[in-house]
Amino acid sequence: MRLSPAVTVGILLGLALATPGCGGQAAPSAGTGGVAAQGVETDSPATTRTCRSELHGLLDSMDELRGKLAVGLSYGAYLHEVKGVQAAYDRVPVDRLRLDCLVKAGAPAEQALNRYIAAADTWGHCLTLASCDSEAVEPKLQRGWALASGRLSAAQRGLRPGIRD
């Protein structure tokens, strides 16, 4: 089981600041791709490409899900799509991701996935009840999907050099 995004980021930031040579250095000149004063790697084109290549499967699968939600899905189809996104998430080589990639793109992507999973749980729970009212659960699902979409957009922005979320 993976840690929550906040715990993961907190641990990684703590390690980055405690590791000799990672924190407390002067900020590099613009575009050098060195270590910033906070111990987080700066945005070099190579760093951004590496992060994008490691996260593209996950982000692409969530983007496809977002598109399919716009036209409508049954619960079974939605669950199938979420399982596909979960499989893409499981393939992300977290141990190889750089700290800046985790902070700017990885954590928001994980938060988006968690929102999609929570919506699946909400929908599934409703369907187990004899009194399930699809009109009553729809606003909850729409809110969860909107929040997931927002976090996915944040993850996608995190892959753009020079963009801060």
VMD Tcl script that draws the C-alpha trace (Angstrom):
set ca {
  {0.00 0.00 0.00}
  {1.32 3.45 -0.88}
  {1.47 6.37 1.51}
  {-0.84 9.32 1.15}
  {0.47 12.12 -1.07}
  {0.98 14.48 1.87}
  {2.99 11.90 3.81}
  {5.03 10.98 0.72}
  {5.86 14.59 -0.06}
  {6.66 15.33 3.59}
  {9.04 12.40 3.85}
  {10.74 13.24 0.56}
  {11.12 16.89 1.44}
  {12.54 15.95 4.84}
  {15.03 13.60 3.22}
  {16.01 16.15 0.61}
  {16.72 18.78 3.22}
  {18.54 16.38 5.53}
  {20.73 14.80 2.84}
  {24.16 16.43 2.62}
  {24.58 18.45 -0.52}
  {20.86 18.71 -1.25}
  {19.82 21.71 0.81}
  {21.11 25.10 1.69}
  {22.93 25.73 -1.56}
  {22.67 28.96 -3.44}
  {20.15 28.96 -6.24}
  {21.72 28.29 -9.62}
  {21.55 30.72 -12.47}
  {18.42 30.44 -14.57}
  {18.19 27.38 -16.79}
  {21.08 25.43 -15.28}
  {18.94 22.61 -13.91}
  {20.80 22.59 -10.60}
  {19.59 22.38 -7.03}
  {17.63 25.33 -5.72}
  {17.98 26.69 -2.19}
  {15.05 24.59 -0.99}
  {16.69 21.38 -2.18}
  {14.26 20.85 -5.05}
  {15.61 20.35 -8.54}
  {14.87 23.19 -10.91}
  {13.07 22.83 -14.21}
  {15.48 21.76 -16.88}
  {14.09 20.47 -20.17}
  {15.70 17.07 -19.51}
  {14.13 16.87 -16.03}
  {10.70 17.72 -17.43}
  {11.03 15.15 -20.24}
  {12.05 12.45 -17.75}
  {9.13 13.24 -15.46}
  {6.73 13.31 -18.40}
  {8.01 9.96 -19.67}
  {7.56 8.33 -16.26}
  {4.06 9.72 -15.69}
  {2.64 9.78 -19.23}
  {0.82 6.44 -18.94}
  {-0.93 7.47 -15.74}
  {-1.81 10.96 -16.91}
  {-2.95 9.76 -20.32}
  {-5.21 7.10 -18.79}
  {-6.81 9.66 -16.47}
  {-7.23 12.09 -19.36}
  {-9.02 9.36 -21.33}
  {-11.28 8.68 -18.34}
  {-12.06 12.38 -18.06}
  {-13.06 12.42 -21.72}
  {-15.25 9.35 -21.38}
  {-17.00 10.86 -18.36}
  {-17.94 13.85 -20.50}
  {-20.02 11.61 -22.76}
  {-21.27 9.30 -20.01}
  {-20.39 5.89 -18.59}
  {-22.28 3.13 -16.86}
  {-21.07 2.09 -13.43}
  {-19.48 -1.08 -14.85}
  {-17.66 0.85 -17.57}
  {-16.54 3.48 -15.05}
  {-15.21 0.82 -12.69}
  {-13.34 -0.81 -15.57}
  {-11.76 2.55 -16.49}
  {-10.77 3.30 -12.89}
  {-9.13 -0.13 -12.63}
  {-7.17 0.71 -15.79}
  {-6.02 3.99 -14.26}
  {-5.06 2.13 -11.08}
  {-2.99 -0.29 -13.16}
  {-1.22 2.65 -14.84}
  {-0.57 4.14 -11.39}
  {0.91 0.86 -10.19}
  {3.35 0.92 -13.13}
  {4.78 4.34 -12.21}
  {8.38 3.82 -11.03}
  {7.98 5.94 -7.89}
  {11.48 5.07 -6.67}
  {12.96 6.62 -9.83}
  {10.96 9.86 -9.80}
  {12.81 13.01 -8.86}
  {11.54 15.06 -5.96}
  {10.41 17.95 -8.13}
  {8.48 15.53 -10.34}
  {6.78 13.99 -7.31}
  {5.85 17.36 -5.85}
  {4.64 19.11 -9.01}
  {3.06 16.25 -10.96}
  {3.11 12.96 -9.05}
  {1.23 14.10 -5.96}
  {-1.57 15.89 -7.88}
  {-1.90 12.84 -10.15}
  {-2.26 10.57 -7.13}
  {-4.83 12.94 -5.63}
  {-6.81 12.81 -8.89}
  {-6.76 9.01 -8.84}
  {-7.94 9.01 -5.23}
  {-10.89 11.24 -6.23}
  {-11.83 8.89 -9.07}
  {-11.64 5.92 -6.68}
  {-13.74 7.74 -4.07}
  {-16.39 8.43 -6.71}
  {-16.41 4.74 -7.65}
  {-16.87 3.86 -3.98}
  {-19.71 6.37 -3.61}
  {-21.45 5.08 -6.72}
  {-20.94 1.43 -5.78}
  {-22.21 1.99 -2.24}
  {-25.35 3.64 -3.57}
  {-25.99 0.72 -5.90}
  {-25.88 -1.72 -2.97}
  {-28.79 0.07 -1.32}
  {-32.36 -0.70 -2.26}
  {-33.11 2.98 -1.74}
  {-30.34 4.19 -4.06}
  {-31.48 7.29 -5.86}
  {-29.32 7.94 -8.91}
  {-30.47 11.57 -8.99}
  {-29.30 12.02 -5.40}
  {-25.86 10.46 -5.94}
  {-25.19 12.26 -9.24}
  {-24.16 15.60 -7.67}
  {-21.69 13.78 -5.40}
  {-20.19 11.99 -8.38}
  {-20.01 15.17 -10.44}
  {-18.26 16.99 -7.59}
  {-15.74 14.16 -7.15}
  {-15.05 14.02 -10.88}
  {-14.61 17.80 -11.05}
  {-12.11 17.68 -8.18}
  {-10.27 14.80 -9.87}
  {-10.19 16.72 -13.13}
  {-8.75 19.75 -11.36}
  {-5.97 17.70 -9.77}
  {-5.25 16.03 -13.13}
  {-4.93 19.47 -14.72}
  {-2.56 20.48 -11.90}
  {-0.43 17.39 -12.58}
  {-0.33 18.20 -16.29}
  {0.68 21.81 -15.52}
  {3.39 20.46 -13.24}
  {5.10 18.94 -16.26}
  {5.50 22.30 -17.97}
  {8.86 24.00 -17.32}
  {8.57 27.18 -15.31}
  {4.93 26.65 -14.31}
  {4.19 26.60 -10.59}
  {0.94 25.26 -9.17}
}
mol new
graphics top color blue
foreach p $ca { graphics top sphere $p radius 0.5 }
foreach p [lrange $ca 0 end-1] q [lrange $ca 1 end] { graphics top cylinder $p $q radius 0.2 }
display resetview
